[in-house]
């Protein structure tokens, strides 16, 4: 039986998962965490893995991920099917903790890998930009003076892009101050997720 030759994307993912570019600045051994497939219909661009995701090696395997899947209206098996969801954080490794939570994503990941990686995801129908770093990356000059300003204008970015706040439990106060997010954004988000997954 002939051995299947790995695709260009599979080779790229192997290279990313063995990347040590940021090793000198990380407080731990590198462990890049991501998921992607050329068939993926939805792209999730997040910030960086947290400590629990670093420990498990599974994207969004924490309380934030549980809330995110509730927002999307999908179960675990759907979310972790790389032919449906590509999960590409701005930094593939946990950057460590700072005085007020996790440190910002290290910029070297996006600079080195993102353009090439995203070039393979031509089947994506919906991109979700989670948190300010992902939104600055994905929206460029359209990013507003603050994340909340950007989120309030979520309808301006068209049906193929939705900016989202981070679903972290640390953001409970923001959710309480902004009830429009649950009322207005989440129903549309679930509709667009369902439509993207159903697309052929």
Buried (B, 14 or more C-beta within 10 A) or exposed (E): EEEEEEEEBBEBBEEBBEBEBBEEEBEEEBBBBBBBBBBBBBBBBBBBBBEBBBBBEBBBBBBBBBBBBEBBBBEEEBBBBBEBBBBBBBBBBBBBEEEEEBBBBBEBBBEBBBEEBBEBBEBBBBBBBBBBBBBBBBBEEBBBEEBBEBBBBBEEBEEEBBBBBBBBEEBEEBBEEBEEBEEBBBEEBBEBBEEBBEEE
